Amino acid sequence: MDEARARDVLATAGLARDAELLALGENAVFASGELVVKVGRAAPELLDRAGRELRVAGWLEKSGVPAVRAAEPEPRSVDGHPVTLWYRLAEPVRPAEPGDLAALLRLVHALPSPSFVLPRRELLGGVERWLRLAGEAISPADAEYLRERRDGFAAAAATLVPHLPVGPIHGDALPRNVHVGTDGPVLVDLETFSADFREHDLVVMALSRDRYGTPGSAYDAFTSQYGWDVREWEGCAVLRGARETASCAWVAQHAPSNPRALAEFARRVASLRDGDTGVRWYPF
């Protein structure tokens, strides 16, 4: 989905076509007055996910966990696209730090399951869709390689024994999904909330340290605030490898229309093929 299509959806929904674009990735995110509007791709499963994200927001509010708040309780379906409305947060007072994220994860990981069903964290579930969207922009050999990695890590993950109790997780636990306002840090981007190994939320920062340039001191602050380092767990390498595979395929979906995405995909898949865990990846 490109920006022009997302703006058409905004107009059909009766929202301002000229809203400010904040982000264009898995969703198109716009600022419109006091609201933030998220426009998803046209897929039935994404409408279900949008509805669950809104229920998660309401549950976190009742549970006292600082998080973004929904402006409407149900998603709109506009020409097959899920559209959700959120209250806009004030400008951040500073960038979020790994310690801010760790403090919020401690709150989330202490919660019992909500009254509605949270799915398992299907970390590798989007790989096929992302590769299909990449189409001929990537080589068939690279696509098949990622499918084989997906299947191998899925099988390995099925045998893991967690160190922490299983329960609610954020699912994409990075500082970019924390907003620090005048009242402190709040969680944003709730669409990947799941019920699964808590280790999923911790492996993200371990991978960020290894691949995305997060300083060792910042990672140490994260583990100190959370109270445990997931790298001590024997299953860490499996979840890390699964997330690397998913992250590589995620970039591929943007390759047909974005040369930067194609270059980043090439960097990532080459490092996986070479088994080089130290090659720097760049956020996209």
Contacts in CASP RR format, 6 or more apart in sequence:
PFRMAT RR
TARGET T0000
AUTHOR 0000-0000-0000
METHOD contacts of the structure
MODEL  1
MDEARARDVLATAGLARDAELLALGENAVFASGELVVKVGRAAPELLDRA
GRELRVAGWLEKSGVPAVRAAEPEPRSVDGHPVTLWYRLAEPVRPAEPGD
LAALLRLVHALPSPSFVLPRRELLGGVERWLRLAGEAISPADAEYLRERR
DGFAAAAATLVPHLPVGPIHGDALPRNVHVGTDGPVLVDLETFSADFREH
DLVVMALSRDRYGTPGSAYDAFTSQYGWDVREWEGCAVLRGARETASCAW
VAQHAPSNPRALAEFARRVASLRDGDTGVRWYPF
1 28 0 8 1.000
1 39 0 8 1.000
1 40 0 8 1.000
1 41 0 8 1.000
1 42 0 8 1.000
1 81 0 8 1.000
2 24 0 8 1.000
2 257 0 8 1.000
3 21 0 8 1.000
3 24 0 8 1.000
3 28 0 8 1.000
6 21 0 8 1.000
6 24 0 8 1.000
6 28 0 8 1.000
6 30 0 8 1.000
6 39 0 8 1.000
6 40 0 8 1.000
7 17 0 8 1.000
7 18 0 8 1.000
7 19 0 8 1.000
8 17 0 8 1.000
9 39 0 8 1.000
9 78 0 8 1.000
9 79 0 8 1.000
9 81 0 8 1.000
9 83 0 8 1.000
10 16 0 8 1.000
10 17 0 8 1.000
10 19 0 8 1.000
10 30 0 8 1.000
10 32 0 8 1.000
10 37 0 8 1.000
10 39 0 8 1.000
10 83 0 8 1.000
11 17 0 8 1.000
12 78 0 8 1.000
12 79 0 8 1.000
13 37 0 8 1.000
13 76 0 8 1.000
13 78 0 8 1.000
13 83 0 8 1.000
15 30 0 8 1.000
15 32 0 8 1.000
15 37 0 8 1.000
15 83 0 8 1.000
16 32 0 8 1.000
19 30 0 8 1.000
19 31 0 8 1.000
19 32 0 8 1.000
19 33 0 8 1.000
19 37 0 8 1.000
20 30 0 8 1.000
20 31 0 8 1.000
20 32 0 8 1.000
21 28 0 8 1.000
21 29 0 8 1.000
21 30 0 8 1.000
22 29 0 8 1.000
22 30 0 8 1.000
22 31 0 8 1.000
22 36 0 8 1.000
23 29 0 8 1.000
25 254 0 8 1.000
26 40 0 8 1.000
26 41 0 8 1.000
26 250 0 8 1.000
27 38 0 8 1.000
27 39 0 8 1.000
27 40 0 8 1.000
27 41 0 8 1.000
27 191 0 8 1.000
28 38 0 8 1.000
28 39 0 8 1.000
28 40 0 8 1.000
29 36 0 8 1.000
29 37 0 8 1.000
29 38 0 8 1.000
29 39 0 8 1.000
30 36 0 8 1.000
30 37 0 8 1.000
30 38 0 8 1.000
30 39 0 8 1.000
31 37 0 8 1.000
31 88 0 8 1.000
33 88 0 8 1.000
34 87 0 8 1.000
34 88 0 8 1.000
35 71 0 8 1.000
35 85 0 8 1.000
35 86 0 8 1.000
35 87 0 8 1.000
35 88 0 8 1.000
36 68 0 8 1.000
36 85 0 8 1.000
36 86 0 8 1.000
36 87 0 8 1.000
36 88 0 8 1.000
36 89 0 8 1.000
37 83 0 8 1.000
37 84 0 8 1.000
37 85 0 8 1.000
37 86 0 8 1.000
38 50 0 8 1.000
38 82 0 8 1.000
38 83 0 8 1.000
38 84 0 8 1.000
38 86 0 8 1.000
39 78 0 8 1.000
39 81 0 8 1.000
39 82 0 8 1.000
39 83 0 8 1.000
40 46 0 8 1.000
40 50 0 8 1.000
40 81 0 8 1.000
40 82 0 8 1.000
40 83 0 8 1.000
41 81 0 8 1.000
42 79 0 8 1.000
42 80 0 8 1.000
42 81 0 8 1.000
43 80 0 8 1.000
43 129 0 8 1.000
46 82 0 8 1.000
47 75 0 8 1.000
47 77 0 8 1.000
47 80 0 8 1.000
47 82 0 8 1.000
49 82 0 8 1.000
49 191 0 8 1.000
50 75 0 8 1.000
50 82 0 8 1.000
50 83 0 8 1.000
50 84 0 8 1.000
50 191 0 8 1.000
51 74 0 8 1.000
51 75 0 8 1.000
51 82 0 8 1.000
51 84 0 8 1.000
52 116 0 8 1.000
52 118 0 8 1.000
52 119 0 8 1.000
52 191 0 8 1.000
52 193 0 8 1.000
53 84 0 8 1.000
53 190 0 8 1.000
53 191 0 8 1.000
53 193 0 8 1.000
54 70 0 8 1.000
54 72 0 8 1.000
54 73 0 8 1.000
54 74 0 8 1.000
54 75 0 8 1.000
54 84 0 8 1.000
55 114 0 8 1.000
55 116 0 8 1.000
56 114 0 8 1.000
56 118 0 8 1.000
56 190 0 8 1.000
56 193 0 8 1.000
57 67 0 8 1.000
57 68 0 8 1.000
57 69 0 8 1.000
57 70 0 8 1.000
57 86 0 8 1.000
57 190 0 8 1.000
58 69 0 8 1.000
58 70 0 8 1.000
59 114 0 8 1.000
59 115 0 8 1.000
59 116 0 8 1.000
60 67 0 8 1.000
60 108 0 8 1.000
60 187 0 8 1.000
60 190 0 8 1.000
61 67 0 8 1.000
61 69 0 8 1.000
63 111 0 8 1.000
64 107 0 8 1.000
65 104 0 8 1.000
65 107 0 8 1.000
65 108 0 8 1.000
65 111 0 8 1.000
65 187 0 8 1.000
66 104 0 8 1.000
66 107 0 8 1.000
66 183 0 8 1.000
66 184 0 8 1.000
66 185 0 8 1.000
66 186 0 8 1.000
66 187 0 8 1.000
67 186 0 8 1.000
67 187 0 8 1.000
67 188 0 8 1.000
67 190 0 8 1.000
68 86 0 8 1.000
68 87 0 8 1.000
68 89 0 8 1.000
68 179 0 8 1.000
68 186 0 8 1.000
68 187 0 8 1.000
68 188 0 8 1.000
68 189 0 8 1.000
68 190 0 8 1.000
69 86 0 8 1.000
69 87 0 8 1.000
70 84 0 8 1.000
70 85 0 8 1.000
70 86 0 8 1.000
70 87 0 8 1.000
71 85 0 8 1.000
71 86 0 8 1.000
71 87 0 8 1.000
72 84 0 8 1.000
72 85 0 8 1.000
75 82 0 8 1.000
75 83 0 8 1.000
75 84 0 8 1.000
76 82 0 8 1.000
76 83 0 8 1.000
76 84 0 8 1.000
76 85 0 8 1.000
77 83 0 8 1.000
89 179 0 8 1.000
89 181 0 8 1.000
89 186 0 8 1.000
89 188 0 8 1.000
90 181 0 8 1.000
90 182 0 8 1.000
91 181 0 8 1.000
92 179 0 8 1.000
92 180 0 8 1.000
92 181 0 8 1.000
93 180 0 8 1.000
93 181 0 8 1.000
93 182 0 8 1.000
93 184 0 8 1.000
94 180 0 8 1.000
95 175 0 8 1.000
95 180 0 8 1.000
96 175 0 8 1.000
96 176 0 8 1.000
96 178 0 8 1.000
96 179 0 8 1.000
96 180 0 8 1.000
96 185 0 8 1.000
97 175 0 8 1.000
97 218 0 8 1.000
97 221 0 8 1.000
98 175 0 8 1.000
98 205 0 8 1.000
98 214 0 8 1.000
98 218 0 8 1.000
98 219 0 8 1.000
98 221 0 8 1.000
98 222 0 8 1.000
98 225 0 8 1.000
99 218 0 8 1.000
99 221 0 8 1.000
99 222 0 8 1.000
99 225 0 8 1.000
100 175 0 8 1.000
100 178 0 8 1.000
100 180 0 8 1.000
100 184 0 8 1.000
100 185 0 8 1.000
101 173 0 8 1.000
101 174 0 8 1.000
101 175 0 8 1.000
101 177 0 8 1.000
101 178 0 8 1.000
101 185 0 8 1.000
101 205 0 8 1.000
101 222 0 8 1.000
102 221 0 8 1.000
102 222 0 8 1.000
102 223 0 8 1.000
102 224 0 8 1.000
102 225 0 8 1.000
102 226 0 8 1.000
102 227 0 8 1.000
103 185 0 8 1.000
103 225 0 8 1.000
104 170 0 8 1.000
104 178 0 8 1.000
104 185 0 8 1.000
104 186 0 8 1.000
104 187 0 8 1.000
105 170 0 8 1.000
105 173 0 8 1.000
105 201 0 8 1.000
105 202 0 8 1.000
105 226 0 8 1.000
106 225 0 8 1.000
106 226 0 8 1.000
108 168 0 8 1.000
108 169 0 8 1.000
108 170 0 8 1.000
108 187 0 8 1.000
108 201 0 8 1.000
109 164 0 8 1.000
109 167 0 8 1.000
109 168 0 8 1.000
109 169 0 8 1.000
109 198 0 8 1.000
109 201 0 8 1.000
111 167 0 8 1.000
111 168 0 8 1.000
112 168 0 8 1.000
113 167 0 8 1.000
113 168 0 8 1.000
113 195 0 8 1.000
114 168 0 8 1.000
117 195 0 8 1.000
118 168 0 8 1.000
118 193 0 8 1.000
118 194 0 8 1.000
118 195 0 8 1.000
119 194 0 8 1.000
119 195 0 8 1.000
120 194 0 8 1.000
120 195 0 8 1.000
120 196 0 8 1.000
121 169 0 8 1.000
121 171 0 8 1.000
121 192 0 8 1.000
121 194 0 8 1.000
121 196 0 8 1.000
121 197 0 8 1.000
121 200 0 8 1.000
122 194 0 8 1.000
123 200 0 8 1.000
123 239 0 8 1.000
123 242 0 8 1.000
123 243 0 8 1.000
123 246 0 8 1.000
124 150 0 8 1.000
124 153 0 8 1.000
124 154 0 8 1.000
124 242 0 8 1.000
124 245 0 8 1.000
124 246 0 8 1.000
125 150 0 8 1.000
125 246 0 8 1.000
126 246 0 8 1.000
126 249 0 8 1.000
126 250 0 8 1.000
127 146 0 8 1.000
127 147 0 8 1.000
127 150 0 8 1.000
127 245 0 8 1.000
127 246 0 8 1.000
127 249 0 8 1.000
128 147 0 8 1.000
128 150 0 8 1.000
129 253 0 8 1.000
130 249 0 8 1.000
130 250 0 8 1.000
130 252 0 8 1.000
130 253 0 8 1.000
131 138 0 8 1.000
131 143 0 8 1.000
131 146 0 8 1.000
131 147 0 8 1.000
131 249 0 8 1.000
131 252 0 8 1.000
131 253 0 8 1.000
133 252 0 8 1.000
133 253 0 8 1.000
133 256 0 8 1.000
134 143 0 8 1.000
134 249 0 8 1.000
134 252 0 8 1.000
134 253 0 8 1.000
134 255 0 8 1.000
134 256 0 8 1.000
134 265 0 8 1.000
135 143 0 8 1.000
135 256 0 8 1.000
136 256 0 8 1.000
137 252 0 8 1.000
137 255 0 8 1.000
137 256 0 8 1.000
137 262 0 8 1.000
138 252 0 8 1.000
138 255 0 8 1.000
138 262 0 8 1.000
138 265 0 8 1.000
142 252 0 8 1.000
142 265 0 8 1.000
142 269 0 8 1.000
143 252 0 8 1.000
145 269 0 8 1.000
145 272 0 8 1.000
145 273 0 8 1.000
146 245 0 8 1.000
146 248 0 8 1.000
146 249 0 8 1.000
146 252 0 8 1.000
146 269 0 8 1.000
149 241 0 8 1.000
149 245 0 8 1.000
149 272 0 8 1.000
150 242 0 8 1.000
150 245 0 8 1.000
150 246 0 8 1.000
150 249 0 8 1.000
153 238 0 8 1.000
153 241 0 8 1.000
153 242 0 8 1.000
153 245 0 8 1.000
154 242 0 8 1.000
156 238 0 8 1.000
157 238 0 8 1.000
157 239 0 8 1.000
157 242 0 8 1.000
160 197 0 8 1.000
160 235 0 8 1.000
160 238 0 8 1.000
160 239 0 8 1.000
162 197 0 8 1.000
162 198 0 8 1.000
162 199 0 8 1.000
162 233 0 8 1.000
163 199 0 8 1.000
163 228 0 8 1.000
163 232 0 8 1.000
163 233 0 8 1.000
164 197 0 8 1.000
164 198 0 8 1.000
164 199 0 8 1.000
164 228 0 8 1.000
165 198 0 8 1.000
166 195 0 8 1.000
166 196 0 8 1.000
166 197 0 8 1.000
166 198 0 8 1.000
167 195 0 8 1.000
167 196 0 8 1.000
167 198 0 8 1.000
168 193 0 8 1.000
168 194 0 8 1.000
168 195 0 8 1.000
169 193 0 8 1.000
169 194 0 8 1.000
169 195 0 8 1.000
169 196 0 8 1.000
169 197 0 8 1.000
169 198 0 8 1.000
169 200 0 8 1.000
169 201 0 8 1.000
170 177 0 8 1.000
170 187 0 8 1.000
170 190 0 8 1.000
170 192 0 8 1.000
170 193 0 8 1.000
170 201 0 8 1.000
171 192 0 8 1.000
171 193 0 8 1.000
171 194 0 8 1.000
171 196 0 8 1.000
171 200 0 8 1.000
171 201 0 8 1.000
171 204 0 8 1.000
172 189 0 8 1.000
172 192 0 8 1.000
172 204 0 8 1.000
173 200 0 8 1.000
173 201 0 8 1.000
173 202 0 8 1.000
173 204 0 8 1.000
173 205 0 8 1.000
174 204 0 8 1.000
174 205 0 8 1.000
174 208 0 8 1.000
176 283 0 8 1.000
177 187 0 8 1.000
177 188 0 8 1.000
177 189 0 8 1.000
178 185 0 8 1.000
178 186 0 8 1.000
178 187 0 8 1.000
178 188 0 8 1.000
179 185 0 8 1.000
179 186 0 8 1.000
179 188 0 8 1.000
180 186 0 8 1.000
194 200 0 8 1.000
197 239 0 8 1.000
199 230 0 8 1.000
199 233 0 8 1.000
199 235 0 8 1.000
199 236 0 8 1.000
199 239 0 8 1.000
200 239 0 8 1.000
202 226 0 8 1.000
202 228 0 8 1.000
202 230 0 8 1.000
203 230 0 8 1.000
203 236 0 8 1.000
203 239 0 8 1.000
203 240 0 8 1.000
203 243 0 8 1.000
204 243 0 8 1.000
205 214 0 8 1.000
205 219 0 8 1.000
205 222 0 8 1.000
206 219 0 8 1.000
206 230 0 8 1.000
206 231 0 8 1.000
206 236 0 8 1.000
206 240 0 8 1.000
207 240 0 8 1.000
207 243 0 8 1.000
207 244 0 8 1.000
207 247 0 8 1.000
208 214 0 8 1.000
208 219 0 8 1.000
209 215 0 8 1.000
209 216 0 8 1.000
209 218 0 8 1.000
209 219 0 8 1.000
210 240 0 8 1.000
210 277 0 8 1.000
210 278 0 8 1.000
211 244 0 8 1.000
211 277 0 8 1.000
211 278 0 8 1.000
211 279 0 8 1.000
211 280 0 8 1.000
211 281 0 8 1.000
212 280 0 8 1.000
212 281 0 8 1.000
212 282 0 8 1.000
212 283 0 8 1.000
213 280 0 8 1.000
223 229 0 8 1.000
223 230 0 8 1.000
230 236 0 8 1.000
244 268 0 8 1.000
244 272 0 8 1.000
245 272 0 8 1.000
247 268 0 8 1.000
247 281 0 8 1.000
248 265 0 8 1.000
248 268 0 8 1.000
248 269 0 8 1.000
248 272 0 8 1.000
251 261 0 8 1.000
251 264 0 8 1.000
251 265 0 8 1.000
251 268 0 8 1.000
251 284 0 8 1.000
252 261 0 8 1.000
252 265 0 8 1.000
254 261 0 8 1.000
254 284 0 8 1.000
255 261 0 8 1.000
255 262 0 8 1.000
255 265 0 8 1.000
260 284 0 8 1.000
261 284 0 8 1.000
264 281 0 8 1.000
264 282 0 8 1.000
264 284 0 8 1.000
267 279 0 8 1.000
267 281 0 8 1.000
267 282 0 8 1.000
268 281 0 8 1.000
270 279 0 8 1.000
271 277 0 8 1.000
271 278 0 8 1.000
271 279 0 8 1.000
271 281 0 8 1.000
END
